[in-house]
Amino acid sequence: QDSTASLMMVVTNLTDDGFSAELGRTVLTDENVQNTMLNNIISTAQQIGYKDIHFDFEFLPPEMAEDYNNFLRKAKQRLRQEGLLISTALAPKTSAEQEGAWYEAHDYGAHGEIVDFVVLMTYEWGYSGGPPMAVSPIGPVREVVEYALTEMPAEKIFLGQNLYGYDWTLPYVEGGEFAKAISPQQAIQLARENNVAIEYDEEAQAPFFFYQDGEGKRHEVWFEDARSIQRKFDLVKELGLKGVSYWKLGLSFPQNWTLIEGQFNVEKLE
């Protein structure tokens, strides 16, 4: 029986200590490593039935942009021969000159030209180590998409969307306690248990609330709900993007899936 989902294999430079620039450098500069890796990717894909190979190389050494592009060109050639698609995850840039370890080695123009589709990582403005704010505020999300559209066609772009929120313990101190990731459903439950009203930030188009824990500490929570997701869906439709890509599954957010069914024709990737 035909399954309703197509499998994507994610290939990344993630180690136990986080994204490794050195591992990235090795993969992008050593031909033998590349050939072995591509052989292994192809045999695993054929064995298990993956349709797409998704490269998520993050925090690469900044000077490696062209090495990454060349690796993708090579991977594309090999994967295409085997009937496989190739895609990449791109850090949320608003210009080609954007500085910073996450951004510099990601060349939007080249990726747009080489791969079958990209996933824009349009989330983590509010992140576990940073100050409390919306995880994917609509203004910054739109800016990234608008920049991407100057570098590649809309039908190659998937909007990255978070399926989680964060719970910050206040006061926020840089380098202090990390915010805790929670599912949208847990966020609603938390507001209910603490009998506090959920507010909505019109500018960010995201819900948030405050509560006090058993130890008397004040918390600030930002998450996603039907309204905030609807704004992102509106953006996808307005700009004619290919679709939405979620990070990450396993967190309860029933409203999201109901909305998708009502608004999009979900197609299986062949």
C-alpha positions in Angstrom: 0.0 0.0 0.0 1.3 3.4 -0.9 2.2 5.4 2.2 1.1 9.1 2.5 4.5 10.4 3.4 7.8 10.5 1.5 11.0 10.0 3.6 13.7 12.7 3.7 17.2 11.8 4.9 18.8 14.5 6.9 22.6 14.8 6.6 24.2 17.2 9.1 27.4 18.2 10.8 25.9 17.8 14.3 27.9 16.1 17.0 27.3 15.5 20.7 28.7 19.0 21.3 26.5 20.8 18.8 27.2 21.8 15.2 30.9 21.2 14.4 32.7 23.7 12.0 35.6 21.3 11.8 33.4 18.3 10.8 31.9 20.6 8.2 35.3 21.7 6.9 36.4 18.0 6.6 33.3 17.0 4.6 33.6 20.1 2.3 37.3 19.8 1.6 38.1 16.1 1.5 37.2 14.4 -1.8 37.6 10.9 -0.3 35.3 11.7 2.6 32.7 13.2 0.1 32.8 10.1 -2.1 32.4 7.7 0.7 29.6 9.7 2.2 27.7 10.0 -1.1 28.1 6.3 -1.7 26.7 5.6 1.8 23.9 8.0 1.4 22.8 6.5 -1.9 22.9 2.9 -0.6 21.0 3.8 2.5 18.4 5.8 0.5 17.8 2.8 -1.8 17.6 0.4 1.1 15.1 2.4 3.1 13.3 4.3 0.3 14.3 7.9 0.9 13.1 10.3 -1.8 15.0 13.4 -0.8 18.5 14.0 0.7 18.4 17.1 2.9 21.7 18.8 3.8 21.6 20.7 7.0 25.2 22.0 7.5 25.2 24.8 10.1 27.8 27.0 11.6 30.3 26.2 8.9 33.6 28.2 8.7 32.5 31.5 7.0 35.0 31.1 4.2 33.5 27.8 3.1 30.6 29.1 1.1 32.1 28.2 -2.2 33.2 24.8 -0.9 29.7 24.1 0.2 28.3 25.2 -3.2 30.7 22.9 -5.0 29.9 20.0 -2.7 26.2 20.5 -3.5 26.9 20.6 -7.2 28.7 17.3 -6.9 26.1 15.8 -4.7 23.3 16.9 -7.0 25.0 15.1 -10.0 25.4 11.9 -8.0 21.9 12.0 -6.5 20.1 12.9 -9.7 21.6 9.9 -11.4 19.9 7.8 -8.7 16.6 9.5 -9.1 16.9 11.3 -5.7 16.0 14.9 -4.9 18.4 17.2 -3.0 17.5 20.0 -0.6 19.1 22.2 2.0 18.3 24.1 5.2 19.2 27.8 5.0 19.9 30.1 7.9 17.4 33.1 8.0 19.3 35.8 6.0 18.0 39.1 4.9 20.9 40.0 2.6 23.8 38.2 0.9 26.3 40.2 3.1 24.8 39.1 6.4 27.6 38.4 8.9 27.7 35.8 11.6 28.7 32.1 12.0 25.2 30.8 11.2 24.9 32.8 7.9 28.0 33.4 6.0 28.6 30.0 4.4 25.0 29.8 3.2 24.8 31.2 -0.3 21.1 31.7 -1.1 21.7 32.3 -4.9 23.8 29.2 -5.4 21.5 26.9 -3.3 18.5 28.2 -5.2 20.2 27.3 -8.5 21.6 23.9 -7.5 19.1 22.2 -5.2 15.5 21.1 -5.8 14.2 23.0 -2.9 15.3 24.8 0.3 13.9 25.1 3.8 14.3 28.6 5.3 15.0 28.3 9.0 12.6 31.1 9.8 12.4 30.6 13.6 14.6 31.0 16.7 14.4 34.8 17.0 13.2 33.9 20.5 15.6 31.0 21.4 16.5 29.1 24.6 19.6 31.2 25.3 18.2 34.6 24.4 15.8 37.1 25.8 12.0 36.3 25.8 10.3 37.1 22.5 8.3 35.4 19.7 10.1 32.4 18.2 9.0 33.4 14.6 7.7 36.9 14.6 5.9 37.6 11.3 7.9 40.8 10.4 11.4 39.2 10.5 10.0 36.0 8.9 8.6 38.1 5.9 12.0 39.9 5.5 13.8 36.6 5.1 11.3 35.3 2.6 11.4 38.5 0.6 15.2 38.3 0.4 15.1 34.7 -0.6 12.7 35.6 -3.5 15.3 37.9 -4.9 17.7 34.9 -5.1 15.5 32.0 -6.2 12.0 31.1 -7.5 9.1 30.8 -5.0 8.4 27.2 -6.0 11.8 26.2 -4.5 11.0 27.7 -1.1 9.6 26.0 2.0 8.9 28.2 4.9 10.4 26.8 8.1 7.9 26.8 11.0 8.4 25.9 14.7 6.0 23.6 16.4 7.1 24.7 19.9 7.4 27.7 22.2 9.7 28.6 25.1 9.1 29.2 28.8 11.6 31.8 30.2 12.2 32.3 34.0 12.5 36.0 34.7 14.5 38.1 35.1 16.3 37.1 31.9 20.1 37.1 32.4 22.5 36.7 29.5 24.4 33.4 29.9 22.0 32.4 32.7 19.2 29.9 32.8 18.1 28.5 29.5 14.4 28.8 28.5 12.5 25.5 28.4 11.0 24.3 25.1 7.4 23.5 25.4 4.6 22.4 23.0 1.8 24.8 22.1 -0.6 22.5 23.9 1.6 22.5 27.0 1.6 26.3 26.9 -2.2 26.5 26.9 -2.3 24.0 29.7 0.2 26.0 31.7 -1.9 29.2 31.3 -5.0 27.3 32.4 -3.3 25.7 35.4 -2.1 29.1 36.5 -5.4 30.8 35.7 -3.7 33.5 33.6 -5.0 35.2 30.4 -3.2 34.4 27.1 -2.3 37.7 25.4 -1.6 38.3 21.7 1.2 40.5 20.3 -0.2 42.2 17.2 3.2 43.2 15.8 4.9 39.8 16.2 1.5 38.0 15.5 2.2 35.6 18.4 0.6 34.6 21.7 2.3 35.0 25.1 1.6 35.1 28.8 3.1 35.5 32.2 2.7 33.3 35.3 4.3 32.8 38.7 5.7 29.4 39.7 5.5 27.7 43.1 8.8 29.3 44.2 7.4 32.8 43.4 9.4 33.2 40.2 7.8 35.0 37.3 7.8 33.4 33.9 7.2 34.6 30.4 6.0 32.2 27.7 5.9 32.6 23.9 4.4 30.0 21.7 2.3 29.4 18.5 -1.4 29.1 18.1 -4.0 28.9 15.3 -3.8 32.7 14.8 0.0 32.9 14.6 0.2 29.9 12.2 -2.6 31.4 10.1 -0.4 34.5 9.6 2.4 32.3 8.3 0.0 30.3 6.0 -1.2 33.7 4.6 2.4 34.6 3.8 3.0 31.3 2.0 -0.1 31.9 -0.1 0.5 35.5 -0.7 4.1 34.9 -2.0 3.3 31.6 -3.7 5.8 29.5 -1.8 6.1 25.7 -2.3 4.9 24.9 1.3 5.7 24.7 5.0 8.5 22.7 6.7 8.1 21.9 10.4 10.7 21.7 13.2 10.1 19.5 15.0 7.5 16.6 15.2 6.4 15.0 18.4 5.2 18.1 20.2 1.4 18.4 20.6 -0.2 21.1 18.4 -3.5 19.8 17.1 -4.8 23.1 15.8 -2.0 23.3 13.3 -2.9 20.0 11.5 -6.6 21.0 11.4 -5.7 24.3 9.8 -3.5 22.6 7.2 -6.2 20.3 6.1 -8.6 23.1 5.7 -6.3 25.4 3.7 -3.9 23.4 1.6 -3.9 20.4 -0.8 -1.2 18.3 0.7 0.8 16.5 -2.1 3.0 13.5 -1.7 6.6 14.1 -3.0 7.1 11.5 -5.8 
